[in-house]
Structures are given as structure tokens and as C-alpha cells.
């Protein structure tokens, strides 16, 4: 698969998962044109600035969206790109913070104050890793289920990205509606 096709598949996966999650921020546009930061493509969300309250549901949806690119590559291509491993690193960091700082794991694991760098007991570290893995596995499975169920939409969006390079909100919503009509 060409690099552009991999990037388009990856970004379409993020977007399609986001379209099917209740707590995901609305998508403004998707591009597979590279940017100055070195990103080969990205999905731009209309996330209101300065939000201090983020719910557990929003965190879980963000994690599922991060897995959307990887799962789209896994379902539609024969290999997984390095972009997918970057998403995995971000998801792992986010899930670990959810367990340790935001109380989304077992209560005894909410052990850190912001900036606390005291070493953790090995058993506590293993428990944190286990709780983090459970969250990641569940959100990866959620993303995979959406990608498999909405495979046609992922392919349609990927193909539109390959043709147009940039797809705006209206076109994404139209694709989503079209998929619903045919599904």
C-alpha cells in the first residue's frame, strides 16, 4: 500500500470511530496533506477551548478514537504503520493517567498527586499496568467493532481522502448519512 493510502486509511479510521461515539468532539475536517510538524495527516476536531471538565465517558471515547486508525489499518491493510504506534503510546499515557490521577482504576490505585514522583511499590505498579491494560483492551475492542461494522464508510472516506486530500465536516456527515441509508 502506498504511504498516502496508509495515511488515508488511518485517518478515516479515527474519523469513523469518532462519528459513532456519543462523547466524541465533532469533526471539522480531515486532511492527508502533511503539515509542518511532520504529521502525515490528521483529523481536526471542533473541541471547545479551555474545557476543564472532562468526563470518564469522554476519556474512554478519546481512547477508542486513538485506536480507530490502528484498527482501520489492521482490518483494511496487511500491515500497521508507525503512526499507529504513536497513537498507542498516547493512548497508554492517557489510560495510565486515568487510572493513577483520575481514579478510573480500582480505588487503591489513585495514589498520585499531580507532580508526585515518589517511587511506587512493585505490586502497585503491576496493578496500575493491569488496570491500564484493561482500559486499553476494552477501547481497542470498541474501536475494532465500529471499524468492522462500518467498514464500507471507512473505505468510502479513505477513497474520498485519496481523491480530495482534504474533507470537510459536511462531506463527512454526508458519508455517515449515506452509510446509514444503505446499512
TAQUI-V787838 format. One record per helix or strand of 2 or more residues. SS is the DSSP state (~ for helix, > for strand). FROM is the first residue (numbers start at 1). TO is the last residue. If there is no record, write none. Layout:
ss={SS/SS}
from={FROM/FROM}
to={TO/TO}
This chain:
ss={~/>/>/~/~/~/~/~/>/~}
from={3/27/42/56/82/107/122/151/166/169}
to={19/31/45/76/100/109/149/164/168/182}
